[in-house]
Amino acid sequence: MTAIDIVDSADRNGVDGSGEPPATLDRSAHQPVDGPQPSRRTTIWSLGALLVATTVLYLWNLSANGWGNSFYTAAIQAGSQSWKAWFFGSSDMANSITVDKPPASLWIPALFVRVFGLNSWSVLVPEVLMGVASVALLYVITRSRFGHWAGIGAGTVLALTPVAALMFRFDNPEALLILLMIAAMGALLKAVDTGRLRWMIAAGAAVGFGFLTKQLEVMLIVPPMVIVYFVAGSGGWVRRVGHLFAALGALIVSAGWWILTVELWPASSRPYIGGSQNNSILELTLGYNGFGRLNGNEEGSVGGGGRRSQFAEMAGLQGPGGGPGAGGGMWGQTGITRMFDAEQGGQIAWLIPAAIVLGTAALVLIGRAPRTDRRRAYLLLFGGWLAVMTLTFSFMAGIFHSYYTAAMAPAIAAVIAGSAAIVWPARHRLWVRLVLAGAVWTTAGWGFALLARTPDFVPWLRWLVLIVGVASGVALLVAPGAGWRNRTAAVAAAGAIIAALAGPAAYTIDTVNTGKQGSIITAGPRTEGGMFGPGGRHRGGPGGPGGMMPPGMSPGSRQAGFPGMNGGFPGMNGADGMAGGPGGLLNGSTPSDEMIALLRDNASEYTWVAAAIGSNEASGYQIASGYSVMPIGGFNGTDPSPTLEQFKQYVADGRIHYFVNSGRGMMGGDSSGASAQIKEWVTATFTSTTVDGVTLYDLTSPR
């Protein structure tokens, strides 16, 4: 930490964060820096070490994740075999329905699979590469303002954030979303520096493609982008407003070309838009993936309509009559402390308190620097990103999973590194030393509290974090002067770094050593009072908080499970899925060899070798067989695709061979739903057979 480079906008104000004249001027970077700078060899070796270590970390034990999220893997498989499925993001090669997101995050992995064949690595390695690229890009952006070591610090914090490491090894949309958000921030900061329109257009385009990755989530970074450019951009306000509108135009074009194509494409010749109830990408954008996430009214989801209270009461997440239960709501307790609770704390919150403390101190030190100060623009941009996402995730009432918080990781890393680069050289001031010591103590205490939530996980580590953190804070407080060669300060800084990163690093190592599969996954070990996934358990089950089963269910009832879960919570748990047989709402099926052989028999004669309710149920059969399996009702089994009449016509035309009856009942249990109607018609019309515990109906052999 003693060699951190400090940016100073001398071309604008001529002083560094401490108010003292800059020590040297790095002409290659066109910015002054404080203190000794690393040699070219040191720069290359340290950056290389960061990127190589990140690559090895993310590739380590990658195959343990198997197919990752089989919901997306099936779509990647489909896109590798059908260009139409690739363009639309279809769940199956025959293009019956899409996933419930735009397809941008599927495009690159599908190309990898097309070239290298379908296997776990060809699906997941692209996500690893996006993670390494994100670390490298954040380094470049931070280095341009605060020097090499600050860039290394930002990249390291991002690489070791548990939930980020989780998502950079998984085929959810987060990896590409994070990379595009960092790219958008970098382009906007270049626009602030240069005043050139092309960088604003690039920023808008990055946000637009982020929209094609995960729709409205990327829009959370737009408010800080607009504010920072208007406040810190060069030129008059009319010019800045013009550039902002140009960026908006780039956003609309880069996202709108695909949206417009889908809207204008005849519905009869394209797949149904999964997640919508009216086959509309605009409805999906504004409803299920849009405002529904904020107010909880995601039509067609497990929380939509009357299903919310039924599901929540059964899970013990909501009290009778819709009142809050043990969890305070369907998707956990909302409120300002949500990012620090048992479900999210160990995923993302390790350094949030330090980011707030150091970020505030850094802005104070920058003080009355000119409006265009580059350091302040950086801190306001990434700090705004962190603030907007934290508040949104904390109070959104709709579907929310812990892994969403991965999108906050770059902002935390950037604020920590940039703020430390400003605060550290000003530590000759007593109040700054108090701030540094307080930040270290707060981080160590909070790390101790987070590690205490997993008492059986490396139990000595929390005491190491606490002791080293307290000692480092004391040393920082009493270390004399601000010289770069002060050994006490150097040792204290090293101790502070250890105290800050030991916890998240341990969680990250645990994450890469543990297989993660399914639709709800979490980083690190199980926590006390968590909800779902290997890093958190359902609240309110037997045995008190942290129990796996909901009230009223015994371990012996797991096979029956929640109606539609096919095995209850094991089907919802990323590392606790069933070893074989049918899947569930949130886990893919794992068919036996006998089942695979049956599906492949005369497969070329059918458009779909089978149909099953729900995309995850269908995904395992499709991935294993290599042929299209129709996911009736999309992800939740509630989309009206196909209708009963359409399904009957497909059967009459001989296009579907088997119907897989997994016993799912929750999502399809409503007799008014298309999936329930199809299931009822099939079971009444065709003869069943059982293969390895799975019930099949041969749709070519009516009773």
C-alpha positions in Angstrom: 0.0 0.0 0.0 2.9 2.4 0.6 3.6 2.6 -3.2 0.0 3.7 -4.1 0.0 6.2 -6.9 -2.0 9.4 -6.3 -3.5 11.2 -9.1 -3.6 14.9 -9.1 -5.3 17.0 -11.7 -2.5 19.6 -11.9 -3.7 20.7 -15.3 -6.7 22.0 -13.4 -5.8 22.7 -9.8 -2.1 21.8 -9.2 -2.5 20.1 -5.8 -2.9 16.6 -4.6 -5.5 15.2 -2.2 -3.6 16.4 0.8 -3.4 20.0 -0.4 0.4 19.7 -1.0 2.2 20.3 -4.3 2.7 17.1 -6.3 6.0 15.3 -5.9 6.5 14.1 -9.5 4.8 14.2 -12.9 4.2 11.0 -14.9 4.3 12.5 -18.4 3.2 9.3 -20.0 0.0 9.4 -18.1 -0.3 13.2 -18.2 -1.0 13.3 -14.5 1.0 14.0 -11.4 1.6 11.2 -8.9 2.8 11.3 -5.4 5.6 9.1 -4.2 7.9 6.7 -6.0 6.5 5.0 -9.0 7.1 1.3 -9.9 9.5 0.5 -12.7 8.3 -0.8 -16.0 9.4 -4.3 -15.0 7.5 -4.1 -11.6 4.4 -2.8 -13.4 4.4 -5.6 -15.9 5.1 -8.4 -13.4 2.6 -7.2 -10.8 -0.2 -6.7 -13.4 0.7 -10.1 -14.9 0.6 -11.7 -11.5 -2.9 -10.2 -10.8 -4.3 -11.4 -14.1 -2.7 -14.8 -14.1 -3.8 -15.4 -10.5 -7.3 -14.3 -11.3 -7.4 -16.7 -14.3 -6.1 -19.6 -12.3 -8.5 -18.9 -9.4 -11.5 -18.8 -11.7 -10.6 -21.8 -13.8 -9.8 -23.9 -10.7 -12.2 -26.8 -10.2 -14.5 -25.2 -12.9 -15.9 -28.6 -14.1 -17.4 -29.1 -10.6 -20.0 -26.6 -11.7 -21.2 -29.0 -14.3 -23.8 -27.4 -16.5 -24.1 -24.4 -14.1 -27.5 -23.0 -14.6 -29.0 -25.6 -16.9 -31.8 -23.2 -17.8 -29.2 -21.0 -19.7 -27.0 -24.0 -20.7 -29.9 -25.5 -22.7 -30.4 -22.2 -24.5 -26.6 -22.0 -25.2 -26.8 -25.5 -26.6 -29.8 -24.5 -28.7 -28.0 -21.5 -30.0 -25.0 -23.6 -31.0 -27.2 -25.7 -33.2 -29.7 -23.1 -34.6 -28.8 -19.6 -35.6 -32.4 -18.6 -35.1 -32.3 -19.9 -31.6 -29.0 -18.1 -31.1 -30.5 -14.8 -32.2 -33.6 -15.0 -30.1 -32.2 -16.8 -27.1 -34.5 -19.8 -27.5 -34.6 -22.5 -24.8 -34.8 -25.3 -27.4 -33.4 -25.8 -30.9 -36.9 -26.0 -32.3 -37.6 -22.4 -31.0 -40.8 -23.0 -29.0 -39.9 -20.4 -26.3 -37.1 -18.1 -25.3 -35.4 -17.7 -21.9 -36.8 -14.9 -19.8 -33.9 -12.5 -20.6 -32.6 -10.9 -23.9 -30.0 -13.2 -25.4 -26.7 -11.2 -25.3 -25.2 -13.2 -22.5 -25.9 -16.4 -24.5 -24.3 -15.4 -27.7 -20.6 -15.7 -26.8 -20.9 -19.1 -25.0 -23.0 -20.5 -27.8 -20.3 -19.6 -30.3 -17.7 -21.4 -28.0 -20.0 -24.5 -28.0 -20.4 -24.3 -31.7 -16.6 -24.4 -32.1 -15.5 -26.7 -29.2 -18.6 -28.8 -28.7 -21.0 -29.0 -25.7 -19.2 -29.5 -22.5 -18.9 -27.8 -19.1 -15.8 -25.9 -20.0 -17.0 -24.5 -23.3 -20.0 -23.2 -21.5 -18.2 -21.7 -18.5 -14.8 -20.6 -19.8 -16.3 -17.6 -21.6 -17.6 -16.4 -18.2 -14.1 -16.8 -16.7 -12.6 -14.7 -19.6 -15.2 -12.0 -19.0 -14.3 -12.0 -15.3 -10.6 -11.6 -16.1 -11.4 -8.9 -18.6 -13.5 -7.1 -16.0 -10.5 -7.1 -13.5 -8.2 -5.9 -16.2 -10.5 -3.1 -17.4 -11.1 -1.9 -13.8 -7.3 -1.8 -13.3 -6.9 0.3 -16.4 -9.6 2.8 -15.4 -8.3 3.2 -11.9 -4.7 3.4 -12.9 -5.4 6.3 -15.3 -6.4 8.4 -12.3 -4.6 7.0 -9.3 -1.6 5.1 -10.6 -0.5 1.5 -10.9 -0.9 0.3 -7.3 -4.4 1.7 -6.9 -5.3 -0.1 -10.1 -3.9 -3.4 -8.7 -5.9 -2.8 -5.5 -9.1 -2.3 -7.4 -8.6 -5.4 -9.5 -7.7 -7.5 -6.5 -10.8 -6.4 -4.5 -13.0 -7.2 -7.5 -11.3 -10.6 -8.1 -11.7 -11.6 -4.5 -15.3 -10.5 -3.9 -17.1 -13.8 -3.3 -20.2 -13.2 -5.3 -18.3 -11.8 -8.2 -16.0 -14.9 -8.3 -19.2 -17.0 -8.2 -20.7 -15.3 -11.2 -17.5 -15.2 -13.2 -17.6 -19.0 -13.1 -21.3 -19.4 -13.9 -23.4 -19.0 -17.0 -25.9 -16.4 -15.6 -25.9 -13.0 -17.4 -24.0 -11.3 -14.6 -20.5 -11.8 -16.0 -21.2 -10.0 -19.3 -23.4 -7.4 -17.5 -20.5 -6.5 -15.1 -18.0 -6.2 -18.0 -20.3 -3.9 -19.9 -21.0 -1.7 -16.9 -17.3 -1.3 -16.2 -16.8 -0.5 -19.9 -19.6 2.1 -19.8 -17.9 3.8 -16.8 -14.5 3.8 -18.4 -15.9 5.3 -21.6 -17.7 8.0 -19.7 -14.6 8.9 -17.7 -12.7 9.2 -20.9 -15.4 11.6 -22.2 -15.0 13.6 -19.0 -11.2 13.8 -19.6 -11.2 14.6 -23.3 -14.6 16.1 -24.0 -14.9 14.0 -27.1 -18.3 12.9 -28.3 -17.2 9.4 -29.4 -16.5 8.3 -25.8 -20.0 9.3 -24.8 -21.4 7.3 -27.7 -19.3 4.4 -26.6 -20.7 4.7 -23.1 -24.2 4.7 -24.3 -23.6 1.7 -26.6 -22.1 -0.3 -23.6 -25.3 0.4 -21.6 -27.4 -0.5 -24.6 -25.8 -3.9 -24.9 -26.0 -4.2 -21.1 -29.8 -3.8 -21.6 -29.7 -6.8 -24.1 -28.0 -8.7 -21.3 -30.2 -8.1 -18.3 -32.6 -5.4 -19.3 -33.4 -2.7 -16.7 -30.7 -3.7 -14.2 -28.1 -2.0 -16.3 -30.1 1.2 -16.2 -29.3 1.6 -12.5 -25.9 3.0 -13.5 -27.4 5.6 -15.8 -28.3 8.2 -13.1 -24.7 8.6 -11.7 -23.4 8.6 -15.3 -25.7 11.5 -16.2 -25.0 13.5 -13.1 -21.2 13.0 -13.2 -20.9 14.0 -16.9 -23.1 17.0 -16.5 -21.2 18.1 -13.4 -17.7 17.2 -14.4 -17.7 17.2 -18.2 -15.7 19.8 -20.0 -17.2 22.6 -22.0 -20.4 24.5 -21.5 -23.6 23.0 -20.2 -25.2 23.1 -23.6 -22.4 21.0 -25.0 -22.6 18.6 -22.1 -26.4 18.2 -22.5 -25.9 17.5 -26.2 -23.4 14.8 -25.5 -25.7 13.2 -23.0 -28.5 13.1 -25.6 -26.0 11.6 -28.1 -25.2 8.9 -25.5 -29.0 8.3 -25.1 -29.3 7.9 -28.8 -26.4 5.3 -28.8 -28.1 3.5 -26.0 -31.4 3.3 -27.9 -29.8 2.2 -31.1 -27.6 -0.5 -29.5 -30.5 -2.0 -27.6 -33.3 -1.0 -29.9 -32.2 -2.8 -33.0 -32.8 -6.2 -31.4 -36.0 -5.1 -29.5 -37.5 -3.7 -32.8 -36.6 -6.8 -34.7 -38.3 -9.0 -32.2 -41.4 -6.8 -32.1 -41.7 -6.6 -35.9 -40.9 -10.3 -36.5 -44.2 -12.3 -37.1 -45.0 -14.1 -33.9 -45.9 -17.2 -35.8 -42.4 -17.7 -37.1 -40.4 -16.8 -33.9 -40.3 -18.4 -30.5 -42.6 -17.2 -27.7 -41.1 -14.6 -25.5 -40.5 -16.4 -22.2 -41.4 -14.6 -19.0 -44.2 -12.6 -20.7 -47.9 -13.4 -20.6 -48.7 -11.8 -24.0 -45.7 -12.9 -26.1 -44.2 -9.4 -26.0 -40.6 -8.4 -25.3 -41.8 -4.9 -24.2 -44.1 -6.6 -21.6 -41.2 -8.7 -20.4 -39.0 -5.5 -20.2 -41.4 -3.4 -18.2 -43.2 -6.2 -16.3 -41.5 -9.4 -15.2 -38.0 -8.0 -15.6 -38.8 -4.4 -15.0 -41.1 -2.6 -12.6 -42.4 -5.9 -11.3 -39.0 -6.5 -9.7 -39.5 -3.2 -7.8 -43.1 -3.6 -6.6 -43.3 -7.4 -6.5 -46.0 -7.8 -9.2 -44.1 -10.0 -11.6 -47.0 -11.5 -13.6 -46.3 -15.2 -14.3 -43.6 -15.7 -11.7 -43.8 -17.7 -8.5 -44.7 -14.5 -6.8 -47.2 -13.3 -9.4 -50.9 -13.2 -8.7 -52.4 -15.4 -6.0 -49.4 -17.7 -6.1 -47.3 -15.3 -4.1 -49.1 -15.8 -0.8 -49.6 -19.5 -1.3 -45.9 -20.2 -2.0 -44.8 -17.8 0.7 -47.0 -19.2 3.4 -45.9 -22.8 2.5 -42.3 -21.7 2.6 -42.6 -20.0 5.9 -41.6 -16.7 4.3 -44.9 -15.0 4.8 -47.5 -15.2 7.6 -51.1 -16.3 7.0 -53.2 -13.7 5.2 -50.2 -12.1 3.5 -48.5 -10.7 6.6 -44.8 -10.9 7.1 -43.5 -14.2 8.4 -40.1 -15.2 9.5 -38.5 -13.8 6.4 -40.5 -10.6 6.2 -41.6 -11.3 2.6 -41.5 -13.6 -0.3 -37.9 -12.7 -1.2 -36.5 -11.8 2.2 -36.7 -8.8 4.5 -36.4 -5.5 2.6 -34.8 -2.4 4.2 -31.6 -0.4 4.4 -29.8 -3.2 6.1 -30.6 -5.9 3.5 -27.1 -5.9 2.0 -25.8 -6.8 5.5 -28.1 -9.6 6.4 -27.4 -13.3 6.6 -28.2 -13.8 2.9 -26.2 -11.0 1.3 -23.6 -10.0 3.9 -21.0 -12.7 3.1 -21.6 -12.3 -0.6 -20.8 -8.6 -1.1 -20.8 -6.5 2.1 -17.3 -7.1 3.5 -15.9 -3.7 2.4 -19.0 -1.6 2.1 -18.4 0.2 5.4 -14.8 1.0 4.5 -15.9 2.3 1.1 -18.3 4.7 2.8 -15.8 5.9 5.3 -12.9 6.3 2.9 -15.0 7.6 0.1 -16.4 10.4 2.3 -12.9 11.3 3.6 -11.5 11.4 0.0 -14.2 13.8 -1.1 -13.4 16.0 1.8 -9.7 16.0 0.9 -10.5 16.9 -2.7 -12.5 19.8 -1.3 -13.0 22.7 -3.5 -11.1 21.3 -6.5 -12.4 22.6 -9.9 -15.6 21.2 -11.2 -13.8 19.0 -13.7 -11.5 17.3 -11.2 -10.8 13.8 -12.5 -10.5 12.1 -9.1 -13.8 13.5 -7.8 -15.6 12.5 -11.1 -14.3 8.9 -10.6 -15.4 8.7 -7.0 -18.8 10.2 -7.6 -19.4 7.9 -10.6 -18.5 4.6 -8.9 -19.9 5.9 -5.5 -23.2 6.7 -7.3 -23.2 3.3 -8.9 -22.8 1.7 -5.4 -25.4 3.9 -3.8 -28.1 3.4 -6.4 -27.7 -0.3 -6.6 -27.6 -0.7 -2.8 -30.8 1.3 -2.3 -32.6 -0.5 -5.2 -31.6 -4.0 -4.1 -32.4 -3.2 -0.5 -35.9 -2.0 -1.1 -37.1 -4.0 -4.2 -40.1 -6.1 -3.3 -40.0 -8.4 -6.3 -37.8 -11.4 -7.2 -34.3 -10.9 -5.6 -31.4 -13.3 -5.3 -28.1 -12.8 -3.5 -26.1 -13.2 -6.7 -27.6 -10.0 -8.1 -25.3 -8.2 -5.8 -22.3 -9.2 -8.0 -23.2 -6.1 -10.0 -22.1 -4.0 -7.0 -18.6 -5.5 -6.8 -16.8 -3.2 -9.3 -18.2 -0.1 -7.6 -17.0 -1.2 -4.2 -13.6 -2.1 -5.5 -13.2 1.2 -7.3 -14.3 3.3 -4.4 -12.0 1.5 -2.0 -8.9 1.8 -4.3 -9.5 5.4 -5.4 -10.3 6.6 -1.9 -7.3 4.9 -0.3 -5.1 6.5 -3.0 -6.3 9.9 -1.9 -6.4 9.4 1.8 -3.2 7.5 2.3 -0.7 10.3 1.5 -2.6 12.7 3.7 -2.1 10.6 6.8 0.2 13.2 8.3 -3.0 14.9 9.4 -4.4 13.6 12.7 -8.0 13.4 11.5 -7.0 11.4 8.4 -5.2 8.9 10.6 -8.3 8.7 12.7 -10.3 8.0 9.6 -7.8 5.3 8.4 -7.8 3.6 11.8 -11.6 3.8 12.1 -12.0 2.3 8.6 -9.6 -0.6 9.5 -11.3 -1.2 12.8 -14.7 -1.1 11.3 -13.7 -3.5 8.5 -12.1 -5.9 10.9 -15.0 -5.9 13.3 -17.5 -6.4 10.5 -15.4 -9.2 9.0 -15.3 -10.8 12.4 -19.1 -10.6 12.6 -19.6 -12.0 9.1 -17.2 -14.9 9.8 -19.0 -15.6 13.1 -22.1 -16.4 11.0 -20.2 -19.5 9.7 -18.7 -20.7 13.0 -17.6 -24.0 11.6 -15.8 -22.4 8.7 -12.1 -21.8 9.5 -13.0 -20.8 13.0 -9.6 -19.2 13.8 -9.8 -16.9 10.8 -12.2 -14.4 12.4 -9.9 -14.0 15.4 -7.0 -13.4 13.1 -8.9 -10.7 11.2 -10.0 -9.0 14.4 -6.5 -9.1 16.1 -4.6 -8.0 13.0 -7.2 -5.3 12.2 -7.1 -3.8 15.7 -3.3 -3.8 15.8 -3.0 -2.3 12.3 -5.5 0.4 13.1 -3.5 1.3 16.2 -0.3 1.4 14.2 -1.8 3.6 11.6 -3.0 6.0 14.2 0.4 6.4 15.9 2.6 6.1 12.8 4.5 9.4 12.5 4.6 11.5 9.3 3.5 10.7 5.8 6.8 9.5 4.3 6.6 6.7 1.9 9.4 4.8 3.6 7.9 4.8 7.0 8.2 1.2 8.1 5.5 1.4 10.8 3.0 2.7 8.3 4.0 0.2 5.7 3.5 -2.7 8.1 0.2 -1.3 9.3 -1.0 -0.9 5.7 0.0 -4.6 5.0 -1.9 -5.7 8.1 -5.0 -3.6 7.1 -5.0 -5.3 3.7 -4.8 -8.7 5.3 -7.6 -7.9 7.7 -9.8 -6.5 5.0 -9.3 -9.3 2.4 -8.8 -12.4 4.4 -12.5 -13.0 4.9 -13.6 -12.5 1.3 -10.6 -14.4 0.0 -11.5 -17.4 2.2 -15.2 -17.3 1.0 -13.9 -17.0 -2.6 -11.6 -20.0 -2.2 -14.5 -22.0 -0.7 -16.7 -21.0 -3.6 -14.2 -22.2 -6.3 -13.7 -25.5 -4.3 -17.5 -26.2 -4.2 -19.7 -27.2 -7.1 -22.4 -24.7 -7.9 -25.4 -25.8 -9.9 -29.0 -24.6 -10.3 -30.9 -21.4 -10.5 -30.3 -20.1 -7.0 -26.6 -20.2 -5.9 -24.6 -18.4 -3.3 -20.9 -17.9 -2.6 -19.0 -19.3 0.4 -20.1 -21.6 3.2 -23.5 -22.0 4.6 -24.6 -19.1 6.9 -26.8 -19.0 10.0 -30.2 -17.7 9.0 -29.7 -17.7 5.3 -32.4 -18.6 2.8 -31.5 -20.7 -0.2 -28.4 -22.2 -1.8 -25.1 -23.5 -0.6 -24.3 -20.3 1.0 -27.7 -19.9 2.7 -30.5 -22.0 4.0 -34.2 -21.6 4.2 -35.3 -19.8 7.3 -37.9 -21.1 9.6 -37.5 -24.8 9.1 -37.2 -27.4 11.9 -34.5 -26.6 14.3 -35.0 -22.9 14.1 -33.3 -20.5 11.8 -31.2 -22.0 9.1 -33.3 -25.2 8.9 -33.7 -26.7 5.4 -37.3 -27.6 5.4 -40.4 -25.3 5.7 -42.8 -25.5 8.6 -45.0 -28.6 8.6 -42.6 -30.6 6.4 -40.5 -33.4 7.7 -37.3 -34.7 6.0 -39.3 -37.7 4.9 -41.6 -35.4 2.9 -38.9 -34.1 0.6 -39.7 -36.5 -2.2 -43.2 -35.1 -2.3 -41.8 -31.7 -1.6 -43.6 -28.5 -2.4 -46.0 -29.2 -5.1 -44.0 -28.5 -8.3 -40.6 -28.6 -6.5 -40.1 -32.3 -7.2 -38.2 -33.1 -4.1 -38.9 -29.9 -2.2 -36.0 -27.6 -1.4 -33.4 -29.9 -2.8 -34.8 -28.8 -6.2 -34.2 -25.2 -5.1 -30.8 -25.6 -3.7 -27.8 -25.0 -5.9 -25.6 -27.7 -4.4 -28.3 -30.0 -3.0 -30.1 -31.1 -6.1 -31.3 -34.6 -6.7 -28.7 -37.1 -7.9 -30.9 -38.2 -10.8 -34.3 -38.3 -12.3 -36.6 -35.3 -12.6 -35.5 -31.8 -11.8 -37.7 -29.0 -10.3 -38.5 -25.4 -10.5 -34.9 -24.3 -10.0 -32.8 -27.3 -10.8 -32.3 -29.2 -14.1 -33.2 -32.8 -14.5 -30.5 -35.5 -14.6 -31.7 -38.3 -16.8 -30.4 -41.8 -16.7 -28.7 -43.6 -19.5 -31.8 -45.6 -20.2 -33.8 -42.4 -20.4 -31.3 -40.8 -22.8 -31.4 -43.9 -25.0 -35.2 -43.9 -25.1 -35.3 -40.2 -26.1 -32.7 -40.6 -28.8 -34.5 -43.6 -30.4 -35.9 -42.3 -33.7 -35.3 -38.7 -32.5 -34.8 -37.4 -36.0 -38.4 -38.1 -36.8 -39.7 -35.6 -34.2 -39.4 -31.8 -33.8 -39.3 -32.3 -30.0 -38.2 -35.7 -28.6 -40.2 -34.8 -25.4 -42.1 -32.0 -23.7 -41.9 -31.2 -20.0 -43.5 -28.5 -17.8 -40.9 -25.8 -17.0 -37.6 -25.0 -18.6 -35.4 -26.5 -15.9 -37.3 -29.8 -16.1 -36.8 -29.9 -19.9 -33.2 -28.6 -19.9 -31.6 -31.8 -18.5 -33.3 -34.0 -21.0 -32.3 -31.7 -23.9 -28.7 -31.3 -22.8 -28.2 -35.0 -22.3 -30.0 -36.2 -25.4 -28.8 -33.5 -27.8 -32.3 -33.1 -29.2 -35.0 -30.5 -28.6 -37.2 -30.8 -25.6 -40.2 -28.4 -25.3 -40.3 -26.5 -22.0 -44.0 -26.0 -21.5 -44.7 -22.7 -19.8 -41.1 -21.5 -19.8 -39.1 -21.1 -16.6 -41.9 -21.0 -14.1 -44.2 -23.3 -16.1 -46.8 -20.4 -16.2 -46.3 -18.8 -19.6 -49.2 -19.6 -22.0 -46.8 -21.4 -24.4 -48.0 -23.5 -26.0 -51.7 -23.4 -25.4 -53.7 -26.6 -25.1 -54.9 -26.3 -28.6 -51.4 -25.7 -30.0 -50.1 -28.7 -28.1 -52.9 -30.9 -29.3 -52.0 -29.9 -32.9 -48.3 -30.6 -32.4 -49.3 -34.1 -31.1 -51.7 -34.7 -34.0 -48.9 -33.7 -36.4 -46.6 -36.2 -34.8 -44.0 -33.6 -33.8 -43.7 -34.5 -30.1 -42.7 -38.0 -29.0 -43.0 -38.1 -25.2 -44.4 -36.1 -22.3 -42.4 -36.1 -19.1 -44.6 -36.1 -16.1 -42.4 -35.0 -13.3 -45.2 -34.6 -10.8 -44.8 -30.8 -10.7 -48.0 -29.3 -9.4 -47.4 -25.9 -7.9 -46.9 -23.8 -11.0 -49.1 -25.9 -13.2 -51.6 -26.7 -10.4 -53.9 -23.9 -11.4 -56.5 -25.6 -13.7 -56.8 -22.4 -15.7 -53.1 -22.5 -16.7 -52.1 -23.9 -20.0 -49.5 -26.2 -18.6 -52.0 -27.8 -16.1 -54.5 -28.2 -18.9 -51.9 -29.9 -21.1 -50.9 -32.2 -18.3 -54.5 -33.1 -17.5 -55.2 -33.9 -21.2 -52.0 -36.0 -21.7 -52.6 -38.1 -18.5 -56.2 -38.8 -19.5 -55.4 -39.6 -23.2 -52.1 -41.5 -23.3 -50.6 -44.5 -21.7 -47.8 -44.0 -19.2 -44.7 -45.9 -18.5 -42.0 -45.5 -15.9 -38.3 -45.3 -16.6 -35.9 -45.1 -13.6 -38.7 -43.5 -11.5 -39.8 -41.0 -14.1 -43.2 -41.2 -15.7 -43.4 -40.9 -19.4 -46.4 -40.7 -21.8 -45.8 -41.8 -25.4 -47.7 -39.2 -27.4 -47.8 -41.4 -30.4 -49.7 -44.1 -28.6 -53.1 -42.9 -27.3 -55.2 -45.2 -25.1 
